[in-house]
Amino acid sequence: MNNIIQQHLINFTTKLIKNVEEMLSKEWDFTKLVEVVKESTDELGRNIIKDFLEELDKAIKEDDKRKKEWIVERKDKKSIITLLGGIEYSRTYYKSRKSGEYRYLLDDVIGIRKHEKVDKEVKIRLVENAINMSYEESSKITCKEKLSRQTVFNAIRQVGEVEVKREVKEKRKVRVLYIEADEDHVALQDGKKEMPRLVYVHEGRQERNGRNELKNVYYKAYVGVEAEEIWIDVADYVYENYEIESIEKIYIAGDGARWIKEGIEWIPKAKFVLDRYHLNKYIIRGTAKREEYREKIWKAINEGDKKGLREIFKELASKAETNTEKERIKEARRYILNNWEGIEIYKDDDEVIGCSAEGHVSHVLSARLSSRPLGWSKEGLKIMAKLRVFSKNGGNLREISVFKEDEKAFKVSKKKIKEAIRKINKSSREVMNNITILNIGKVTPIYRILKSIKYENII
């Protein structure tokens, strides 16, 4: 073992010096220098890990407890992709004397699952990156090994539909609570459309670092879920996290879609608030050729003059020159009147703060799901929508159960592990002391190259 580690360190130093000398003799490039050093250190890391694992495998084989409980079957090789690159090592296959099951005890000890070809941390980073970029881009920046888009999707599928569960030690007491909702429109691989829905709960706005942000916001995403299920789930969140008795008002804001308004039936003390972004959108469409009517419509809305609003639209419709224009006017009139309570509430209640759902859907969902011409599978869309809100809610993939260690069938004593580490540590110190470049006072070729670099050549 000592001789092997020594050889790795000697090879590492020799190769590193040669590569750096070659690079410096041609051009002084900091980025290239980092790349050269990283490639060498990654290779050294892979070699040392391989040797440590095989040393640990020997320690398991020599362990007295192992000899009583497990029978040696054979020796096999294992390859696994890590952040350092691919690592191949040998380990022993065992059979349990008691149950008859077969295990690679080394893999069991270090937490590598059966048939696992990609390390847990690589999978986590593949998923973390894929939350914000394509599967292909995630593969490229995560690991030096070439990984397929399918490998990225497999890691995402392994994560599944995750959700951040807030720990509730004491329910929050607030007087006013806000719930906002909207939907995205996403193309599926089969040519159909799906509408992921976003609902988020918050306690109003607050200023931080010169910007307004939502206070204690919590996001939820739904794909292929009926409105009733959505609002039961949202209601559960409200009841679990807030003291209902202390809440005086709950505002549900959105574009007036039926599924959003249905929330009033499930959330106690709730009132609907129409998103003014969509209100303005309909007014602009309805007055596309009669802009002078926009100010009149807004005046009637702000004064709560429903009767006056009807008269304005009647006059506007009488001036329509085409059926298309007339239909747009009717559509705007119908939208405003159908959502009148959600509009009038702005005038009657000064605690209404409006709705930013359109922006949040764009930022939380659309930026990844529909901003580019992608075709999602139903499963992939559902998981990614959940991952997007998981990330926005501050979730940590390393804490989810799928990436936590399984119960181990065999444990190596700390003494055995320390012995393996001590062997590597001892040989490493001995070799490092004998490496020329690291000895003070020694003049090496790389030293001469560095000394020869003049300031005027750099500037």
Phi, psi and omega in degrees: 000313180302314181298323180294312179298318179302315181296321177301314182293322178294315178298318179301310183295315181299313182292320181297312181299316180299313181294319180292318178300316180297318181292316183291331181289340181263311182200153178264105184226110184298315181300317179295322179299315179298318181298316181297314181294318181297318180300319180290317181291326176297317180296318177298316179300316180298317181294318181292319178298315178305313183290324178295317180298318180290329175292320178293324177299322177295319180298320177296317182297327182272353185292132182297320180296319179300317183298329180282328189254335187228141180256135178290131178255301182194178178248133179228160176261151179226134176243135179215139180272128180236178177294340177272352186117190181283135178237130176243132181216161178261142175213162188265141179261133185234159174238133180287130177293330186274307186260342182083001180286158181250141182211148164268100187296328178297312178301321179297317182293318185268000173085027175261123184279161181301134179067009180284124182250348180234130182298150182305315182294325176296316179300315181300315181289327174301315181290315180303317179290322181293341176297331184244356182210174182293161178301319181295316179296320179300316180299318184294320186267349184278316190216147180289336176286146179283117180243141182282164175298326180295324178298319178297314180296324178298322178294320178295317179296324178296322177294314178074200184273090183268157178210140177282119176261114181287135178281122184252101176276323178212131182296141181285144178249112178227154180271326182231136179231143183240136176232126180238148185212148176196179183222158176251166177237114189237138178276135177261165182296333181272010178089351179277174179245148174230149182240089174297138183248138181244129175231133177222144183249137177208175185248023180109187182256151175217153180266132177217124181054040176079006181234148175275134176220161181280139183272128177050049184282145178220126185259148172223140178237145182222135176229125178068030182244136179292154182304319181301316179294322180300310187284334172295319179294317178295318179299320177301318180298316181298314181293325182285332188251344184232149174277103187302324183299330183277345182277127178264324183220142171230125179255127174252113186248143178181194186272005178094003178300148184303320183294331179285315180297334180297339179301332180299329181285340185251337182259122181294146176062022186270144174231146181272141177233125180280135177294121184289341176297313180288326176300312180296324179299316180290323179295318179296317179297319183288339181243029185304323181254002182225063185300334181296343181275347183297315181296322179295317180296315181295323179298317179294321180295312183293335179267356181069028184267086183291320180295316179296325180296319179300319182294321179297315181291328178295316178295318181298317181295326181293340181262359180296136184262340180226163177295324179297316179296319180296319179295321178295322178294314178298319181298316179296317180298314181297317181298315182293314182291324179291337181246026188301318180297324179287343176269314183297334184298334178297324181283324187271341187227112184281000177266358174288128183248010180085196186215135179243025186298323180302314179293322180291321177298318179298317184284317186275317185254302189300324183305332180249329190266328187224000182286339177242157183287074181258155174238108185269150165280157181299319180294314181297320179297315182297315181292317183293323177299318178294321180294323179299314180285330175302316179293315181295331179275005177083022182292151179239114183298334181290347182261355181278154189297329184295337180255003176278155185293142174284164175292132186270138179281340182212139179237138177268137180296150179301328180299315181296319179295317179297324179295318179296317180294320181299321179297316180293317183298317182296312182293325180296315180296319181298315182290318181300325179291341183256005179276121188304315186297336183267355178275126182296138177092349181275138178255115181249168178304319181294326178297317181295323178295313180298320181294329183282346181289121181263150180302321182294339178280341182268320185289000000 
